[in-house]
Amino acid sequence: MKYREFGKTGWNVSEVGLGTWALGSDAWGDVDEEQALAVLEKALDQGINFFDTADVYGDGTSEKRISKVLDETDDKVYVATKFGRRIEPHKAEKYNKEILERHLDRSLENLGVDMIDLVQLHCPPTDVYYKPEIFEAMEEFVEKGKIQYYGVSVEKVEEGLKAIEYPNLTSVQIIFNIFRQRPSDLFFDRCREENVAVIPRVPLASGLLTGKYGEDASFPENDHRNFNRDGEAFDVGETFAGVDFETGLEAVRRLEEVKPEGYSMAQMAIKWILSHDEVSVVIPGAKKGKHVRDNAQSSDLPELPPEVIHEARQVYEDLIKEQVHHRW
C-alpha cells in the first residue's frame, strides 16, 4: 500500500481507503455484522488506514461497526464521517449550528471517540455553501475539540469550488471516476492551489466499472441500484454515477479491450483515479473481504500505460459525457 499526504493535515493516508456505506446495510442489500466486521478487519490487514462513513448509513450502524474494530486495533485509523442528511425536511434553511451539533454528538457516541478526525457536511443543498454561519459552526466544533478537521461531500463541481473559498476547509469528497471526469479540470486545479484534500467516491460507478455485470443483472429490492436508477430516493448521480446502465456496459466493453494484463477491471478503474496527483484517497466500498483485498492491491500495480489513459478519455467523450458532464 502506498500513502499520500492528506491536504494540509500532515496525515499520511492509504491512497486506497474504504467506503462503508454498504456496511450500514440500508442501500446495498443485506450485510450482517459479522460480514461487516470481516470487511473492516481485512481493510486493516491490507494497510488501509482511512474509513469513510456517515451518520445515515444504517442510521448509525456503519459508525457503530467501525467503533468495534477501532476498539480492537492499536493502528492509527483516520475516520471521516458525514452529517446533515438526517435533517428533515432536507432544506438549506433547516441547517443551523444547534441541529448539526446534536447530530455530531450522536456520531461521537456511535464511534466511541472524544474527537472525530474529519467531519464532512453530507451533500447539503447548494444554498448551504452560501451560509457562512454553517462553516463558522464547523470552526466552533474544532475549537471545542469535537472534531479535528472538517470538509464537505458534494454532488456538483460548483459546490466544491464554493466550499474551497472557506479558508480552513480541509477536504472535498466528490464523485470522480472514468464515467465522471469533469472534476479533473478546474476543480482539481483549485484544490491543488489551496492544498485541499480530494476524496473521490463512487470510484467503480456502483459496480459498473468492475466489469462483472451484464444486461440481465438484477439487484435486491433494498439495493439503490434497483430503487434509485431514476433518482427516486436521492441524487441519481450516486447510482451508476448517473450513467444509463446499458451505456455503461457498452463503455466497459471498450475499456476491457485496453485493460493491461494483470489488472482486474476494478483495479484499472481505481488506478486510473490514482493517476491524478490531486487525489488524496479513493474510497471504494466492499461487502466481501476479497473485494477489499483486490481494491487495495490497485495501489501497488504499475502505472497505467498512456494508451489506457487515452482510451478512458475517449470512451468518456464518445459515450458518457453528454449524459453527465453538464449535470454535476
Secondary structure, DSSP 8 states (H G I E B T S, - for coil): --EEE-TTS--EEESB-EE-SGGG-SSBS---HHHHHHHHHHHHHTT--EEE--TTTTTTHHHHHHHHHHTT--S--EEEEEESTT-SS--GGG--HHHHHHHHHHHHHHHT-SSEEEEEEES--GGGGG-HHHHHHHHHHHHTTSEEEEEEE-SSHHHHHHHTTSTT--EEEEE-BTTB-GGGTHHHHHHHHHT-EEEEE-TTGGGGGGT---TT----TTBHHHH-TTSSSS-GGGSGGG--HHHHHHHHHHHHTT--TT--HHHHHHHHHHTSTTB--B--B-SSHHHHHHHHHGGGS----HHHHHHHHHHIIIIIHHHHTTT-
